[in-house]
Amino acid sequence: MGCFAFVAPALFFYCLFLVGPIFSTVKISLNEWNGASPYMKWVGLNNYIRVFRDPIFYKALGNNIIWILFTIFIPVLLGLIFAVILTNKWVKGKFLYRLTYFMPNVVSLVAVGIVWGWIYNPEFGVMGKMFRALGLDSLASIDYLGDEKLVIWFLLIAGSWTCYGFNMVVFLAGLQGIDSSYLEVARLEGANPVQKFFYVIVPLIKGTIVLLVSNSLIGSFKVFDLIYVMTKGGPYHSSEVISTYMYNSAFNMNDYGYGSALAVVLAVIIAVCSGIFMKLTDRDNT
C-alpha cells in the first residue's frame, strides 16, 4: 500500500493525459461529429469501413511505407558510417563534427520545414541558384514541392537530414562499449577495414541497430510536422501520410469521427509493425 502511494500521482496523470484520450478517440471514432455540436451521431464501425474503402488512405499508407524505407536505411546507415569514422584516432576535431552532425536533430521540425521550403523555392531558393550557376536553368525552374511525382522524394531528403545525427551519437555510444581486443584479433587475422565493419562491428552493436531501427519505424509512421509545414499533404494528396490526412480530416474538414478512426487505425498499424519487428529480432537473438 505504501508503494502504491508513491506511484499513485504518476499513475493518475498517466491515465488522465494518455489512457483517457485514447478511450475518447475510440469513442469519437464510432460516431459522426463535427467537433462543435453538443451531440454525436452513433455510426458504429462505418468510419472504419470508410477508411478501408478510401483510396486516399492507401495513398497515404504507401507514402508512409516509402518514408519508412528511406528514413530507416539511409539515416541509420549514414549514422553508423559517420560513427565508425569518428572513432578512428586519426580524425581531428571530433567534438566539432559530432556537434555539427547532431545539430539538425535539435532544430524544430517546423523550422526545418520552413528552411527547406526556402531551399526548394524555384524563384529565390539556394538550390535553384546553384543550378543556374551551373547553367542548368531547366532544373532551376522546377517547383519540386509542387510536382506530384517529385514532392515525396524531396520531402524525404529534408526528413532524413534531421535523423542521421541522432543515430550517429547513439552508435558512438555503442561503439565505445566494444572491447578493442576484438578489433585487434581481427586485424591480426588479416581482416581489412570492410571485413572488420561487417563481421566484427555490426554483430557487436546489433542491439543498438535494433533500437534505432524500431525508433525510426515508429517515428516514420508518426511523421507530421515537416510534411504539413512544407506541403500540407499536397499537391492532390501526393505527399499525404496518414497523420496529415488524419489532421486534415478532423480539423480542416471538421470530420472528427473519421479523423479519429484514422488515428486508431494508425495506432494499430504502429503496434502491429513494432510487435512483428521486435518478435523477429528476438527470434534472431535466440
N, C-alpha and C positions, 0 to 999 in steps of 0.2 A: 504493500500500500504506500509505503514511504517512497519507493522508486517511482511509482505512478505519479505521485505529486510533483516530482521533478520534471517528468516528460509531459505532464498534462498541458501546460501552457503552449509548448511547441506543437503538440498534437491538436490542440484547439485551433491554432492559426493555420496549421496544415489542412485540416478539414474545412475551415472557413474559406480559405483562398485557393484551394486546389480541388479537394474532393467535392465540395459544394458546387462550384462552377461546372464540373464535369457532369454531375447529375442534372444541372439546369440546362446544359447544352443538349443532353439526350432528350430531356423533356420537350424543349423547344423544337427539336428535330422531328418530333411526332405530331407537330401542329403546323398550321398555316398562320403566320403572324407577320405584321408589317413593322413591328418594333414600337409602334405608338398606340395602337388600340389596347384598351384595358382587357380585351377578351381575345383568346386564342381559339382557332377552329381546329378541332381534332381531325387529323387526316391519317393517322396510323403510320404505316410504312410507305405511304405514297411518295414522300420526299426521297426515300432511299431507292424506290423503283425508278423515280425520275433521274436520280444520279446515274444509275447504271444504264439508262437509255439516252443519256446526254452525250452527244459527240464531242462537245467542248471539254467535258470531264476527261475523256480518253485522250484528247489532245494535250490537256494539262498534265495528265499522268505520264504521257510519253515524254514531255519536256522535263518532268521530274526525273525520269529514268536517265535521260541524256545528261542532266545536271549531275546526277549521282555518279555516273560512269566517268564524267570528265573531272569533277571536283574530288573524286576519291583517288584515281590513279595518278593524275598529273601532280597535284599538290603534295600528296604523300610521297611519291617518288622523288620529286624535287626536294622536299624537306629532308628525306633520307640522304640524298646525294650531297646536299649542302652540309648536313651534319657530319657526314663522313669526311668531307674535305676539311671542315673546321677543326676536326680532331687531330689533324696532322701537325707536327711540330714546326714544319717549315712555313706555315701560314702566319703572317704577321697581322696585327690589328684585329684579333678575333672578336674582341668586345664590340668594336665598331661594326663589323659585319653582322654580328648577332642582333645588335640594336637596329640596324638598317633593315634587315630581313624581317624582323618581328614587328616593326612599326606599322605596316598595313593592318595587322590584326588588332591594333589598339584603336585605330580610327573608326568612328561610327560608320556603319554601312550606308546610312543616309548621305553622309559627306562623301563617301567613296562613290556612290551612285551619281551625285551631282558632278564631281570632278571628272569621272569617266564619261559622263554625258557631254561635258565640255570638250574632252579629248576627241570624241567621235563626231562632234558637230561639223558638218561639211563646210560651213561658212568661215568659222574662226577657230576650229579645233586644231590642236597640235598635230594630230595625225594627218589632217588634210594639208597643213602647211608643209609637213615633211614630204608628202607625196608630190606636192607642187615643186618643192626644191629639187626633187629627183626627176622632174619632168613627167611625172605620172598624173597628169591633170584628170584623166578619166577616173582614176581611183579616188582622187581627192574630192570629187563631186558627188560621190555615192553617199546617200543617207543610210548609214549602216544600221541605225536603230529603227529606221522606217521601212526596211526591206524585209518582207515576210520570210525569205529564205536565209537571210544572214543574221537577223537580230539575235536569235538564241545563242549563236556561236560567239558573237561579240560580247554578249552579256556573260557568257561563261569565262571569257578572258578576264573580265573585270572581277568576277566572283572568285576565280581560282587565285588571283593575285593577292587576295586577302587571307588565304588559307595556309600557304606553304611555310610562312614564317613561324606560325604556331607549331606546325608539325616538326619543323627543324629544331625548335627549342626542346620539345618533348623527346625527339630522337637523340639530341645531345645528352640529355639526362640518362637515357637508356644506354647509350654507348659508353658513358663514363662508368657504368656498372659492369662492363665486360672486363674480365681478368686479362691482362696483357699477355699472359703466358699462352693463351690460345692462339693469339696472332703470331707470337714468337715461334710456336711449334709449327704453324702453317708456313711461316717464312723459311724455317729450317727444312721443311719437307719440299720446298721448291715452289710453293704456291705463288702465283703472280697476284697483283692487286685485285683484278677482276675475280679470280677464284676465291681470294680471301673474303671479298664482299659477299658473294653468293653462297659460299659453303661454310663460312665461319660467322660473319657479322649478322647476316639476315636470320639464320636459325636462332642465334642467341638473343635477338631482340624481337622474336616473334610475338611475344605478349604485347609489346609496345605497338607493333604494327596492327594487331587485332584491335587494340584500344582506339587507335587513331582512325582506322577504317570504320569501326562501329560509330564513332563520334561523327565522322564525315557522312555516314549513311543517314543518321538521324537528322543532322543539320541540313543535308541536301533536300530531304523531304519537306523540311520546315522553311526553306528559303522564301523570303518575302520582301524584306526591306529594299534590297538592291534592285530587284526587278520592278517593284512598284514605283520607286523613285524614277527609274530610267525610262520605263515604257508603260507602266500600269497594266502589263499583260498584252499589250498590242504590238504591232497593228493586226487587227482582226484575230485576236487571241493567239497569234503565232508565238508569243513568248509567255503565254499563260502557264502558270503552275497551279497546283491545287490550292495553295494558300492564297494566292492573289484572286483566283476565281471564287474562293470562299468569301474573301473580304468584299469583292465587288458585288457578289450576290446579296450579301447581308446588308452592307452599309451604303452601297450605291443604288442597288435595285430594291432595297427595303424588303427583301425576301429572306427574313431571318430564319424561317423554318428550313428552307433549302440550304442556306449558308451553314446552319448548324448540322444538317445531315452531312454536308461535305466535310465539316470539321470532325465528325465522328468517324466517317469513312477514312479520313486521313490518319487519325489516331490508330485505327485498327490496322491500316497498312503498315505504319511505322512499327507497331508492336509485333506484327507477324514477321516482317522482314528482319527486325532486330533479333527476334527469337530464333528464326531459322539460321541466321548468321552465327549467333552465339552457340547454337547447337552444333553446327558444322565445325566450328573452331574447337569446341570442347571435345568432339569426337576425334579430331586430328591430333589433339594433345594426349589422348589416352592410348 
